[in-house]
Amino acid sequence: MSGPGDEVLSTKVIVARIMEITVDPEVEKLISEAGCDYRVCTACLGPALVPTSVKGPKDTDVQIEVGGHTLYISRYVARYISRVTIDMVYDDDEIDSCPAFPTRYKGSQW
């Protein structure tokens, strides 16, 4: 029992969701042939698979080794995906027109 002057401590419980994310063979091939790290992050059209030169990794990203390179997945995206698929690849036009990629954003292309 708590009485006057007793300190009430708060308990914080963190529940980790165990996630399984599969990387499709086409994505593995893309990363291996490109010879660089990639990242899945949030972007204008949904999850975007881009080289880390376009959107750098963060300390909080999930990391998956792919053919000697690292595939980083944003912790926010990782909650909602179970697979990394080739249709997540953003082409240059999509990268250039999306403000999620500030180093490449060229404003509205319309």
SEKEFI-925169 format. One record per residue: residue in three letters; x, y, z of N, C-alpha, C, O in turn. Coordinates in steps of 0.001 Angstrom, whole numbers, plus 524288, in hexadecimal, padded with zeros to 5 digits. Example, Ala and Ser with C-alpha at 12.3 -4.5 7.8 and 13.67 -1.06 7.14 Angstrom:
ALA833867E9C681E788300C7EE6C81E78833907F31C81E788379C7F30982111
SER832327F73681BA8835667FBDC81BE4832648001E81EBE834618047281F67
This chain:
MET803447FB678000080000800008000080370804D680000807918050080274
SER8019D808B87FD338045F80DAE7FCFC8020681169800E37FD4781197801A3
GLY805518144A803478038581841806EC8056181D8F8052D8082A81DF680146
PRO803ED821A3807F5805B1826DC806A280BA68270C8067E80E418252780A10
GLY80DBE829558025F8135B829EE801DF8160B8254A7FF4A81AA78259C7FDF8
ASP81333820EF7FE8D8159381C797FBE48161981DB77F617812B2820327F3C5
GLU81A5B81BF97F3D381B5681CE37EE4B818B2818927EB2381943813F57EC61
VAL815E181A057E72481358816357E3BD816AD815A67DEE1817A1819757DC1A
LEU8186F810EB7DDDE81BB380FE77D9558186280DCC7D4E0814BF80AC47D5B7
SER819A780F667D03C816EF80D9A7CB9B81A0A809247C92E81ED7809597C8F6
THR8175E8052F7C764819EB800D47C4CA81889801097BF09813FD8018A7BD8C
LYS81C88800A27BBE481BC9800D07B63E81D107FB687B41B821487F9527B51B
VAL819837F9327B13C81A527F4177AEF781AAE7F4C17A90F817457F7177A69B
ILE81ECC7F2B47A6E181F7D7F2F77A13D81EAE7ED7B79F14821547E9CB7A0A9
VAL81B107ED0079B85819F87E7FC7991481BF07E8417937B81A177EB6B7905E
ALA81FA47E4F47923F821D07E4E178CF081EB67E10C7899F81DB47DC9F78B36
ARG81D427E2CA7851881A977DF647816081ECC7DC8D77E4D822457DF0177C0D
ILE81E7C7D77A77E378223F7D47F77B2A820877D4C77758481C257D3567742B
MET824187D6AE77233822A87D74E76CC1826157D3ED7695282AB57D32076A5B
GLU823B57D203765488268C7CF0B76168825C77D1D675C3E821647D26975A5B
ILE82A1B7D391759FA829DD7D65E7550782D047D3537510A831A57D247751D2
THR82A797D1EB74CC382CF67CF027488B82EAF7D2CC7445182BD87D670742F8
VAL833527D1EF7423F835477D51273DEC834CE7D1C4738FC837267CD957389A
ASP831C27D3AA73537830F77D0C27305C836177D02772D578397E7D38A72DA2
PRO836A47CBE072A7583B6D7CAEE7276983CBF7CF60723A0841587D084722CD
GLU838D37D1E272153839CD7D63E71DB983C6B7DAD17208483FAE7DD8871E41
VAL83AFA7DBA27256A83D5A7DFD672889842F27DE5472A00846787E199729D6
GLU843C07D97272B69849097D79A72C9884C957D861727D9851087DA2072860
LYS84A967D7147233A84D9C7D7AE71E6584ED37DD7171D5F8533B7DECB71C00
LEU84AE77E0D571E0B84B9F7E67471D4884FFD7E88C720C9853717EB5A71EF6
ILE84FD37E72F725C8853B57E91A72985859227E7007283085CFA7E9E272850
SER859697E207726ED85E7B7DFAD72586860C47E234720A3865667E37C72080
GLU85D877E2EB71CA385F6F7E539717C0860C67EAFD71858864627ECE9715D1
ALA85DE27EDC771BAE85EF77F35971C8C863F57F41371FBB866A57F80771F39
GLY865297F03972303869F27F08772616869DE7F4A472A5686DF07F6CA72BBD
CYS865307F5C372C6C864D37F9A87309E860647F8407345985D407F4C573346
ASP860357FB01738B885C0A7FA3B73C8B8570E7FCE873AAB85739800C5737CF
TYR852A27FAC573C5684D847FD0173B1184A757FDDB7401084BC07FBBA7442C
ARG846618010173FA3842F2802157441683D4E802117425383C0B8040A73E1F
VAL839E07FFD27458F8343E80041744D0832698045E748B883322803CF74D71
CYS8300480887746A582E4180CD3749F6828D180E8E7483D826C680CC174446
THR8268E8120574B3E8217881419749BF822388184D74599825F681B50745C9
ALA81EA781877741E781EF181C4773DAD8197581D6573BAB8159A81B7573DC9
CYS8192C8207D7379E814318226F735A58106D81E28733CD80BB381E9A73492
LEU8127C81A0F7316780F29815FA72F3380F25811047327A80D8B80CE573097
GLY810E381159737528113280CC273AAE816DA80B7073BCF81A4A80EBA73B1A
PRO817E1806AA73D8F81D4B8052B73EB2820B6805B3739D781F358041173593
ALA8254C807FC73A89828D5808E37362382DF68060B7371A830448066873B4F
LEU82FB28033673321834B98008E7334A83882803BC7300B83817803F072B42
VAL83C408063D732B483FF0809C07301784579808CE7322A84623806D873681
PRO8497080A3272F1184ECB809D57311384F7E80D77735C584CD78117473633
THR8530D80C1173941853F980F6873DD28565B814A273C50856828183B73F81
SER85835815197378485A1F81A34735B38559381DFC734DA85659822BB734D9
VAL850DA81BEA7342384C2781F2073387849CA8205A738D984853824D0739E5
LYS8496C81C7373C2B8474481D1B7417484A7E819C37452784A11814F974528
GLY84DB181C4D74844851568198F74BAA84EB6816827500584A45817A675178
PRO851738129F7521E84F4E80F707565A84F1E8126F75B7E851D28165775C3D
LYS84BD58107875EFF84B76812A27644A84CDF80E617683184C72809BC76708
ASP84E8680FFC76CBD8500380C48770DA84B8D808A17725A84C7A8044177420
THR846BA80A68771A78422E8075D773428403F8039476F1383C7E800B776FFE
ASP842BD8038276A828410B8001176645842137FA547678D845CF7F8FD76A44
VAL83EA87F7047658383F927F16776585843A97F06A7614B843677F2C875D1E
GLN847657ECFD7624C84B867EBF175E8384B6B7E63E75CDA84B227E2B576019
ILE84BA77E569757AE84BCB7E0277557F850747DFDF751CD851057E32374E51
GLU853C27DBFC75292858387DB3574F13856547D8B474A018538A7D4CA74A12
VAL857E17DB02745A4856617D9097407B85B307D91473D0185CF67DD3C73B5B
GLY85D497D48973BE6861A87D41373847866437D79B73976868687DA0A735E9
GLY867CE7D7ED73E5086C407DB2D73FC086AF87E0E87408186E737E4097419B
HIS866137E24F73FF18644F7E7B3740BF85FFF7E7AE744D985E237E38D74676
THR85E757EC487467B85A647ECB074A7D8557D7EF1D74838855AC7F31874586
LEU851197EC9F7496084BFD7EED47482A849E17F0FC74D47848E97EE0E750F6
TYR8492F7F61974D7B847077F8B3752148412A7F9607513F83F687FAB774CFA
ILE83E377F870755588388A7F92375508836EA7FCB07597C837E47FB8675E0C
SER8347080101758268328C804B175C1082F3E801CE7601B82C117FE7875EBB
ARG82FFE803147650282CEA8007376912827198016F76859823E27FE3A769EE
TYR825BA805CE765FC82032806FB7651681DF58038B760C78198B801AF76135
VAL820EE802B275CB181F367FF517586E81F367F99E75A2E81BB27F6A6758C8
ALA823247F81475D3D823B67F29E75EE481EEE7F09B761CA81DD57EBEC761B4
ARG81C207F40D7644F817687F2777672B813217F06B7638F80FDA7ED4976529
TYR813317F23475EB480EC87F13875B3780FF07EDB17569180C5F7EC637539E
ILE814DC7EC1D755D78160A7E8D775155817FF7E3797531D81A287E2E67575F
SER817347DFA374FCE8194D7DA72750D581D157D8D574C8381FDF7D4F174CFD
ARG81D237DBE6748428209C7DACB743D6822BB7DFDA74196820227E3E5741AF
VAL827867DF8F73F8B829BE7E3DD73C808298B7E200736DA82C057DE227356E
THR8268E7E4D0733A88259A7E32872E45827C97E71C72A65828A67EBA872BB5
ILE828A77E552725AB82AFB7E8987219F8277A7ED387202D8296B7F12D71E3F
ASP822637ECCA7211281EEF7F13071FCB81F877F5C17239A81D1E7F9D8722D7
MET822B27F51D727AB823D67F96D72B47828207FD00729358290A8013172B62
VAL82AC47FB617250682EFC7FE88722C882CAC803907208A828E48037171D92
TYR82EFB807EC721FE82D7680CFF71FD18312480E3671B54835E180D9371BD2
ASP82EEF80FFC716DF8324E811927128C833E4817497134F8320A819E0716E9
ASP837478193470FF48395081E897109183507822A871099835518265C713A7
ASP8310F8221F70D4A82CD1825FA70D29829CE826107124E8286A82A3E7143C
GLU828CC8217A71486825F98213C7197D829468239071DE88273D8264D7214B
ILE82E528227871DD9831CE824A4721D48320482A967215D831A482D5D72545
ASP8329F82C8471C8F833278322771BB782E358353471CF782E7B839E371E03
SER829B1832A171CE2824CA8356A71DCD822A0834A27234E81E5A8367F7247D
CYS82581831EA726AA8238E830CE72BED826B8833C87300782B7B8332A7304C
PRO82426836FD73337826F1839FD73736829528369B73B8C82C3E8389B73ECD
ALA828238319673BA482A9582E1A73F7B8306782D6473E5D8334E82B79741AE
PHE8321982EF3739AA8379282E9273822839A78340F7371B83A5D8358C73297
PRO83AA48371673B3983BE683CA973AA3840BF83DDD73764841178420973506
THR8448883A39737408493883B4F734238483083ADF72E5384B6683C8F72B2B
ARG843C4838A072CDE8428A837DD7275983D7283A95725B083C5583B0672108
TYR83A5C83C66729888352E83E8E728658358F84368724ED83868847197261D
LYS832A784350720A7832AA847B371CED82D5F84A6B71CA282C5684D5A718F7
GLY82A138497572071824E284BD47206E82123848CE71D1182276844BC71AE0
SER81C8484AD071CB18186784838719BB81A008479F713FF81BFE84B4371191
GLN8191584304711F381A56841E770C79815918428A708EF815A7840C670477
TRP811668450A70ADD80C718455F7080F80C1784A46705078082B84B3770269
